[in-house]
Amino acid sequence: MICLLIEMGNKFATYIRVSTRKQGSSGLGLAAQQSMCDEYVSRHGGIILERFQDVESGTHRDRPGLWAAIDYCKAHSTLYDQCTLVIAKLDRLARDVEFTFRIVNTGIQIVFVDMPQMNTLLLGIFAAVAQYERELCSNRTKSSLKEIKEDIAKQGGHMTPEGKWVKALGAPKGHDWGAIAGEAAGLSHHRKAQDWRASSALYIMVENRIRKGIPRKDILAEAQDLYKKNPALYGTRNGKPLCEGTLSRWIKEIRL
């Protein structure tokens, strides 16, 4: 049974998740998500009855914290008084449609702080479209590889859209492995930066304020004030307070 988000009561449970033990032991990723959930419940005049968490990959379906949260919300909900499950970000829930529909069909109310307009019906549709796009991308990749292999077998090579003649799949002889290593290091650095931003209380706060149209000087003042109160939670990646240059870069990235 799919439950639409009708009028919410004031009872809430929260669920937070990080993917790695390192993130879990640091507490920063979990703390940032919990802060988002607490702020949401406070804005809506609610009370948090219980908090749940997991340190599991988003691809894992065996998440004791999530299922405990669902059972708790079901046990503390009635037809006219729902206990709503609050999750900081949509990607903290699941990455495949089958698992998402299993959660949707539990009948509980779920709200995502970063996408409050997303009700359980839209969640199922969103997950289905996302998985369909992943399948299309996979099929396109397989089809392209098959075409390249056939060209190589029949003609001894394949002409790429960029005009390069490819005689074999994989890295050719004399390839610049140093360049490959450098590119891999760059991608690794980018992924680490993305992971940090997804779990940083500072970045999440700044992103939220930017999307609300708060002036830059006010965002900077708030960030620096929060840093004085809690440097570990509201510092940048190098542990320093937010500066104008970093804020300007973040604003450009977020608006893009």
SULHU-V190449 format. One record per residue. N is the residue number from 1. PHI is phi in whole degrees, 0 to 359 (NA if undefined). Layout:
# SULHU-V190449
N | PHI
N | PHI
This chain:
# SULHU-V190449
1 | NA
2 | 267
3 | 256
4 | 281
5 | 282
6 | 269
7 | 299
8 | 275
9 | 274
10 | 250
11 | 258
12 | 222
13 | 235
14 | 243
15 | 227
16 | 229
17 | 210
18 | 235
19 | 271
20 | 237
21 | 298
22 | 297
23 | 296
24 | 294
25 | 290
26 | 289
27 | 81
28 | 291
29 | 297
30 | 294
31 | 296
32 | 295
33 | 295
34 | 296
35 | 297
36 | 297
37 | 295
38 | 298
39 | 295
40 | 297
41 | 298
42 | 298
43 | 298
44 | 262
45 | 63
46 | 258
47 | 233
48 | 266
49 | 280
50 | 202
51 | 238
52 | 227
53 | 207
54 | 223
55 | 242
56 | 213
57 | 294
58 | 294
59 | 275
60 | 278
61 | 265
62 | 272
63 | 241
64 | 301
65 | 295
66 | 294
67 | 292
68 | 294
69 | 295
70 | 296
71 | 299
72 | 295
73 | 297
74 | 295
75 | 290
76 | 252
77 | 242
78 | 234
79 | 301
80 | 250
81 | 215
82 | 276
83 | 259
84 | 268
85 | 270
86 | 256
87 | 236
88 | 300
89 | 224
90 | 302
91 | 287
92 | 281
93 | 273
94 | 202
95 | 238
96 | 229
97 | 292
98 | 299
99 | 293
100 | 298
101 | 294
102 | 300
103 | 288
104 | 303
105 | 284
106 | 289
107 | 87
108 | 279
109 | 272
110 | 232
111 | 228
112 | 251
113 | 297
114 | 282
115 | 218
116 | 297
117 | 283
118 | 279
119 | 268
120 | 293
121 | 292
122 | 296
123 | 299
124 | 297
125 | 294
126 | 301
127 | 295
128 | 296
129 | 295
130 | 298
131 | 292
132 | 299
133 | 294
134 | 297
135 | 293
136 | 297
137 | 297
138 | 296
139 | 294
140 | 296
141 | 296
142 | 298
143 | 296
144 | 294
145 | 297
146 | 297
147 | 297
148 | 296
149 | 299
150 | 294
151 | 296
152 | 297
153 | 293
154 | 273
155 | 246
156 | 83
157 | 179
158 | 224
159 | 269
160 | 282
161 | 301
162 | 275
163 | 87
164 | 263
165 | 267
166 | 257
167 | 264
168 | 202
169 | 282
170 | 101
171 | 285
172 | 288
173 | 296
174 | 75
175 | 295
176 | 280
177 | 294
178 | 296
179 | 293
180 | 298
181 | 298
182 | 296
183 | 295
184 | 297
185 | 296
186 | 296
187 | 295
188 | 298
189 | 298
190 | 297
191 | 296
192 | 297
193 | 296
194 | 296
195 | 298
196 | 297
197 | 295
198 | 293
199 | 243
200 | 274
201 | 298
202 | 295
203 | 295
204 | 297
205 | 298
206 | 298
207 | 301
208 | 297
209 | 291
210 | 298
211 | 293
212 | 273
213 | 82
214 | 291
215 | 302
216 | 303
217 | 296
218 | 289
219 | 297
220 | 297
221 | 297
222 | 294
223 | 297
224 | 290
225 | 292
226 | 295
227 | 298
228 | 298
229 | 280
230 | 210
231 | 300
232 | 294
233 | 270
234 | 242
235 | 263
236 | 284
237 | 300
238 | 265
239 | 82
240 | 257
241 | 291
242 | 295
243 | 246
244 | 298
245 | 297
246 | 295
247 | 298
248 | 299
249 | 295
250 | 297
251 | 299
252 | 299
253 | 297
254 | 294
255 | 291
256 | 292
